[in-house]
Amino acid sequence: ATVSEPAQKCCTEHIQPFLASILEELMGPVSSGFTEVRSLFDKEVNEIIQDFQKTNDITKLKENVDQLTNLPFNSVKMEPCYLKVNHLQELLQDLKSRFKIYHIDFVIQRTQNFMQEVQ
């Protein structure tokens, strides 16, 4: 009871007013990363479709679809997506000093993991 009121006041005065702007600032790189994931997936699917239209090879189509399912684990193809999210590093450094947010690498890693799961 003695801690609750001061803690609530501190959050209300020193954290809550900044939450919307922090979220907006962080969503830029996150959105860019997921947009890049969507573009990569679209590109890969379109290539599979074009290849199949040219060859009508069912075996090759199955191989290509199998490769598509492994796309999230293809670090070379996913690199541009990850790079978009790496901009969080700079943004989170500022938040780290202002709000004592630690484990910045964990936030970036989890975001990249979610990008893989979306694929």
C-alpha positions, 0 to 999 in steps of 0.5 A: 500500500505504501509503495503502490501510490508513489509507483503509480504516480511515477508511472503516470507522470514520468512514463505514461506520457511518453509511451505513445511516442515511444511506440510510434518511434519503435514501430518505424523499424519494426514495420519496415522489417515486416514490409521487407519480409512481405516483399521477400515472400511475394518475390519468392512466390512470384518466382515459383509461379513464373518458373512453374508456368514456364516448365510445368514441372511438378517435381521442381514446383514441389522443390521450390515450395519446400525451399519457400518453407525454409525461407525464414531460415535462409539467413542470406535472403532474410538479411535485408529484413533483419537490417531494417530492424537493426535500426532499433538498436539506435532507438533503443539506446536512447530509451535505455538511458531515459527509461533504464531499458536493458537487453536491447539485443533481446528486443531486436532478436525477438523481433527478428524471430517474429519475422521468421514466424510470419514467413 
